[in-house]
């Protein structure tokens, strides 16, 4: 996607009344994906306003319902240009996160959480005969 394409995409969203987008993603094993892209038409003063959008709310506005092509364009761009280039949230123990995007400025913020399993190694030695004496 070129700079002009992105500008056009952001302006298309703004023309539809979209003021902000929240992208929810998760992964583990060897795969990850965007779970949901929701949006608001309310005034967005700061990115934190978007964090309050609830994907499980009864009145959630799903971008796929507004435009499947815009949903696909945002999903593809977010995955290939942003999420694939941050901490590994899709392999091994995986992770999850949210991306918040202001429209039409395109300003974004990603909150990425990854699961990490710590391991500790210990060594022990001796002889079996002395263990019988304990």
C-alpha positions in Angstrom: 0.0 0.0 0.0 1.4 3.4 -1.0 1.2 6.6 1.0 -1.6 7.8 -1.3 -3.5 4.6 -0.9 -3.3 5.0 2.9 -4.4 8.6 2.8 -7.3 7.6 0.6 -8.2 4.8 3.0 -8.2 7.1 6.0 -10.3 9.7 4.1 -12.8 7.0 3.1 -13.2 6.0 6.7 -13.6 9.6 7.8 -16.3 10.2 5.0 -18.2 7.2 6.5 -18.2 9.0 9.9 -15.5 6.8 11.5 -13.4 8.7 14.0 -11.4 5.8 15.5 -10.7 2.1 15.2 -9.8 -0.5 17.7 -8.1 -3.7 16.4 -8.0 -6.7 18.8 -5.6 -9.5 18.0 -4.3 -12.7 19.5 -2.1 -15.7 18.8 -0.2 -18.7 20.0 1.5 -21.9 18.8 2.6 -20.8 15.3 -0.3 -18.6 14.3 -2.0 -15.4 15.1 -4.7 -13.2 13.6 -6.8 -10.1 14.1 -9.9 -11.2 16.0 -12.0 -8.0 15.6 -11.9 -4.5 14.2 -14.4 -2.2 15.8 -14.9 1.5 15.3 -16.6 4.6 16.7 -18.3 7.6 15.3 -18.0 9.5 18.6 -15.5 12.3 18.9 -12.0 11.0 19.7 -9.9 13.4 21.6 -7.1 11.0 22.4 -6.2 7.4 21.7 -7.2 6.3 25.2 -10.8 7.2 24.2 -10.7 4.2 21.8 -9.4 1.8 24.4 -12.9 2.0 26.1 -14.6 0.5 23.1 -16.0 -2.9 24.1 -16.0 -5.6 21.4 -18.6 -7.6 23.3 -21.0 -4.7 23.8 -24.5 -5.0 22.5 -24.1 -1.8 20.4 -20.6 -2.6 19.0 -19.9 -1.2 15.6 -17.9 -3.8 13.6 -15.9 -2.5 10.6 -16.8 -5.6 8.6 -20.5 -4.6 8.8 -19.7 -1.2 7.5 -17.4 -2.3 4.6 -15.8 -5.6 4.0 -13.2 -4.1 1.7 -12.2 -1.4 4.2 -12.0 -4.2 6.9 -9.7 -6.3 4.7 -7.5 -3.3 3.8 -7.1 -2.3 7.4 -6.5 -5.9 8.5 -3.9 -6.5 5.8 -2.0 -3.3 6.5 -2.1 -3.7 10.3 -0.8 -7.2 10.0 1.9 -6.8 7.4 3.2 -3.3 8.2 2.7 -3.1 12.0 1.9 -6.3 13.9 4.4 -8.6 12.0 7.2 -6.2 13.0 6.8 -6.0 16.8 7.4 -8.5 19.6 6.4 -12.1 18.6 2.8 -12.4 19.8 1.9 -15.4 17.6 4.6 -18.1 18.2 5.2 -20.4 21.1 3.2 -19.2 24.2 1.7 -16.4 22.1 0.1 -13.2 23.2 -2.5 -10.7 22.5 -3.1 -7.0 22.2 -4.9 -4.0 20.8 -4.1 -1.4 18.3 -5.9 2.0 18.5 -6.1 4.2 15.4 -7.4 7.8 15.2 -9.1 8.7 12.0 -8.3 10.6 9.8 -4.8 11.4 11.2 -3.7 7.7 11.2 -2.0 8.2 14.6 -1.8 4.8 16.3 -0.8 3.1 19.5 -0.2 -0.6 20.1 -0.4 -2.4 23.4 1.2 -5.8 22.9 1.3 -8.5 25.5 3.4 -11.7 25.1 3.4 -14.8 27.3 6.9 -15.9 28.4 7.5 -19.2 30.1 10.6 -19.2 32.3 12.6 -22.3 32.9 15.1 -23.1 35.6 17.6 -26.0 35.4 19.1 -27.8 38.4 21.8 -30.4 38.7 22.2 -33.1 41.3 24.8 -35.8 41.8 26.1 -38.3 44.3 26.2 -42.0 44.8 23.4 -44.4 45.5 25.1 -46.3 48.3 25.5 -43.1 50.5 21.8 -42.4 49.9 20.9 -45.7 51.6 22.7 -44.5 54.8 20.6 -41.3 55.1 
